Amino acid sequence: MQTTLPQPNADAIAHSLALSEKIHQAIQLNDGWINFADFMHLALYEPGLGYYSGGAKKFGFAGDFVTAPEISPLFAKTIANQVTQVIQALNIQNIHSNVLELGAGTGRLAKDLLLALHDSESIIQHYFILEVSAYLREVQREKLQAELPAELFEKVVWLDILPNEFNGFILGNEVLDALPIHIVKKRKQGLFEVGVISDNHQFSWQEKPLKDAQLKQFVESLNLSEDYTIEVCPAASGLIASLAEMLQRGALMMVDYGFSRAEYYHPQRRQGTLMCHYRHHTHDNPLLYLGLQDITAHVDFTGIAEAGVDKELELVGYTTQAQFLINAGTMEFLEAASQGDQEDYLPV
């Protein structure tokens, strides 16, 4: 994929060079090669420098990409219908409900969801946010404190780790696609893992024979043809397993872009789904603009479902985002609204 990208300014370039130096050092300490999962983790989450840990604007029309909550509060209002069903079911069992959002971005979804739940008289004890980025925590805190009534803001609690037990509704919007992936290639000689080397202080790709036994077993089970490239994300399955062990009563909903396994690893999808986002431009070179661009891959939803079911969760639904929103009441909101109310749902 070839595309002309906007040029970063001097400060952004300096930021990127600082992160690049950190990654060059990590490569040197690992005998000159790191797998792509480790590279992606550093590029996105290195404290103070990674894409999600730095201070550049990421979300919305002035950032690198737009997510559904940033477009309209209608997204959160519709999800609130689903959250309310869970709250009501737990109330019948005399169980107090909470909401846990994973990776809350700008805080826009949290704000709109708290307001929607308040309007529908759906009472929760706390709205927990698990956010790995110290910078984004401050963005969220400032927004929620400024735009929520005091009694709702007091419900918001930021977490450093997952609680041991949880009752209520867990929500992750475009979280799984940003977890580090392993890239594996099927060659005539066997399976190879794609990694990154430092070549004359420039980043380059290099393949090594795949050694990880679990990765190897999974990829072999797919019976791929030669010269096929795939992404595998053990971190996503691990996250779902942890959430399942924590969840006592309630529901878990993950909103993301991806496919069922049969579609994800279709014979015609031979080059994988790795994608980068920079100032609303997409391209497929994650070695560029480190710390300044997002790096993502589509989600294997079959793997996500298996991880939950293996931990005794029940799969109650899998559908497109559009169909979910329709089923959860989006059209009814719009039909019932007056012309003036509809303006509240327009992009801002």
HUFEN-V740491 format. One record per helix or strand of 2 or more residues. SS is the DSSP state (alpha for helix, beta for strand). FROM is the first residue (numbers start at 1). TO is the last residue. If there is no record, write none. Layout:
ss = <SS,SS>
from = <FROM,FROM>
to = <TO,TO>
//
This chain:
ss = <alpha,beta,alpha,alpha,alpha,beta,alpha,beta,alpha,alpha,beta,beta,alpha,beta,beta,beta,alpha,beta,alpha,beta,beta,alpha,beta,beta,beta,beta,alpha,alpha,alpha,alpha>
from = <10,34,36,68,74,98,108,127,134,150,156,166,176,182,190,202,213,228,234,247,258,261,275,281,294,299,301,321,330,339>
to = <29,35,45,71,92,102,119,130,147,153,159,173,178,187,199,209,221,232,246,255,259,264,278,283,296,300,310,327,336,345>
//
